[in-house]
């Protein structure tokens, strides 16, 4: 049997026209490029960068708060934070209000690495934004919101 025998013209779609494939391919390129830039400029990983950016905008927070704000994988984030504490990039102290929670904060060493990576990552963001322009960027973010809602709806009905 060949795939031709299974073909249904209403369901046939080339791979490069599938939303999931295109998003996945773009995601892979973004991750690869960002990871390379961060390693070359500051010797940090993409996950470490995301932790530092979150701390820059939020200040001292719990890992659970980072997960809530970013949607990052909880176990991967936990391993990253432990490594960053061990490397002297972050501090971790028990919360006074909840003895089970730990508040993390950036150290001077963490700030130094963040400052090394920041100009490269800002330039990269600006180049991506400039490639689209304001109307297309607005449309892109609107499309992302719609796709996220559609995925949430599919999960709710599954």
C-alpha positions as CSV (number, residue, x, y, z in Angstrom):
1,X,0.0,0.0,0.0
2,X,1.2,3.6,-0.7
3,X,0.2,6.8,0.9
4,X,-1.6,7.7,-2.4
5,X,-4.2,5.1,-1.6
6,X,-4.9,6.8,1.7
7,X,-5.1,10.3,0.3
8,X,-8.1,12.4,1.0
9,X,-7.9,15.7,-0.9
10,X,-9.8,17.5,1.9
11,X,-7.1,16.4,4.5
12,X,-3.9,16.5,2.4
13,X,-1.6,19.4,3.3
14,X,2.1,19.8,2.6
15,X,4.2,19.8,5.7
16,X,5.5,23.4,5.1
17,X,1.8,24.6,5.2
18,X,1.1,23.1,8.6
19,X,1.0,25.7,11.4
20,X,2.5,23.3,13.9
21,X,5.5,22.5,11.7
22,X,6.2,26.1,10.8
23,X,6.0,27.2,14.5
24,X,8.2,24.3,15.5
25,X,10.8,25.0,12.8
26,X,10.9,28.7,13.8
27,X,11.2,27.8,17.4
28,X,14.1,25.5,16.8
29,X,16.0,28.3,14.9
30,X,15.3,30.9,17.6
31,X,16.4,28.5,20.4
32,X,19.6,27.5,18.5
33,X,20.5,31.1,17.7
34,X,19.7,32.5,21.1
35,X,21.6,29.7,22.9
36,X,24.7,30.2,20.8
37,X,24.6,34.0,21.3
38,X,24.3,33.6,25.1
39,X,27.0,31.1,25.4
40,X,29.4,33.2,23.3
41,X,28.6,36.5,25.0
42,X,28.2,35.5,28.6
43,X,28.7,31.7,29.0
44,X,25.1,31.2,30.1
45,X,22.3,29.0,28.8
46,X,18.9,30.2,27.5
47,X,17.2,29.0,30.6
48,X,19.6,30.9,32.8
49,X,19.0,34.0,30.7
50,X,15.2,33.6,31.1
51,X,15.7,33.4,34.9
52,X,17.8,36.5,34.9
53,X,15.4,38.5,32.7
54,X,12.5,37.5,35.0
55,X,14.5,38.6,38.1
56,X,15.3,41.9,36.4
57,X,11.7,42.7,35.8
58,X,10.2,41.1,38.9
59,X,12.9,41.4,41.6
60,X,13.2,38.7,44.2
61,X,10.7,35.9,43.7
62,X,10.0,32.3,44.3
63,X,10.6,29.7,41.6
64,X,6.9,29.0,41.6
65,X,6.3,32.6,40.8
66,X,8.7,32.4,37.8
67,X,6.8,29.3,36.6
68,X,3.5,31.1,36.9
69,X,4.7,34.2,35.1
70,X,6.6,32.5,32.3
71,X,5.2,29.0,31.8
72,X,8.7,27.5,32.0
73,X,9.1,23.8,32.9
74,X,9.1,23.5,36.7
75,X,11.7,20.7,36.9
76,X,14.0,22.2,34.3
77,X,13.7,25.6,36.1
78,X,14.5,24.0,39.5
79,X,17.7,22.4,38.1
80,X,18.7,25.6,36.5
81,X,18.2,27.6,39.7
82,X,20.2,25.1,41.8
83,X,23.0,25.3,39.3
84,X,22.9,29.1,39.3
85,X,23.0,29.2,43.1
86,X,26.0,26.8,43.1
87,X,27.7,28.9,40.5
88,X,27.2,32.1,42.6
89,X,24.8,33.7,40.1
90,X,21.8,33.6,42.4
91,X,21.0,33.5,46.1
92,X,18.3,31.4,47.6
93,X,16.8,32.0,51.1
94,X,13.8,30.7,52.9
95,X,10.7,32.9,52.8
96,X,9.7,34.4,56.1
97,X,6.0,34.1,55.3
98,X,6.2,30.5,54.0
99,X,9.0,28.3,55.3
100,X,8.5,25.9,52.4
101,X,9.2,28.6,49.8
102,X,12.6,30.0,48.8
103,X,13.1,33.4,47.4
104,X,15.7,33.7,44.7
105,X,17.7,36.9,43.9
106,X,20.5,37.7,41.5
107,X,24.1,38.3,42.8
108,X,26.7,40.7,41.5
109,X,28.2,37.9,39.4
110,X,24.8,37.2,37.9
111,X,24.2,40.8,37.1
112,X,27.6,41.0,35.4
113,X,26.8,38.0,33.2
114,X,23.4,39.5,32.4
115,X,25.0,42.8,31.4
116,X,27.4,41.0,29.1
117,X,24.5,39.2,27.3
118,X,22.0,42.0,27.3
119,X,23.2,44.1,24.4
120,X,23.4,41.0,22.1
121,X,20.0,39.8,23.1
122,X,18.4,43.3,22.8
123,X,20.0,43.8,19.4
124,X,18.6,40.4,18.3
125,X,15.1,41.3,19.5
126,X,15.2,44.6,17.7
127,X,16.3,42.9,14.5
128,X,13.4,40.5,14.7
129,X,10.9,43.3,15.5
130,X,12.3,45.5,12.6
131,X,11.9,42.5,10.2
132,X,8.1,42.8,10.7
133,X,7.2,46.4,11.5
134,X,4.4,47.5,13.9
135,X,1.3,46.2,12.0
136,X,2.8,42.8,11.3
137,X,4.0,42.5,14.9
138,X,0.6,43.4,16.2
139,X,-0.9,40.7,13.9
140,X,1.7,38.2,14.9
141,X,1.0,38.6,18.6
142,X,-2.8,38.5,18.0
143,X,-2.3,35.3,16.1
144,X,-0.2,33.8,19.0
145,X,-3.0,34.7,21.4
146,X,-5.6,33.0,19.2
147,X,-3.4,29.9,18.8
148,X,-2.9,29.7,22.6
149,X,-6.6,30.0,23.2
150,X,-7.3,27.3,20.6
151,X,-4.8,25.0,22.2
152,X,-6.3,25.7,25.6
153,X,-9.8,24.9,24.3
154,X,-8.6,21.6,22.7
155,X,-7.1,20.6,26.0
156,X,-10.3,21.5,27.9
157,X,-12.5,19.3,25.6
158,X,-10.0,16.4,25.5
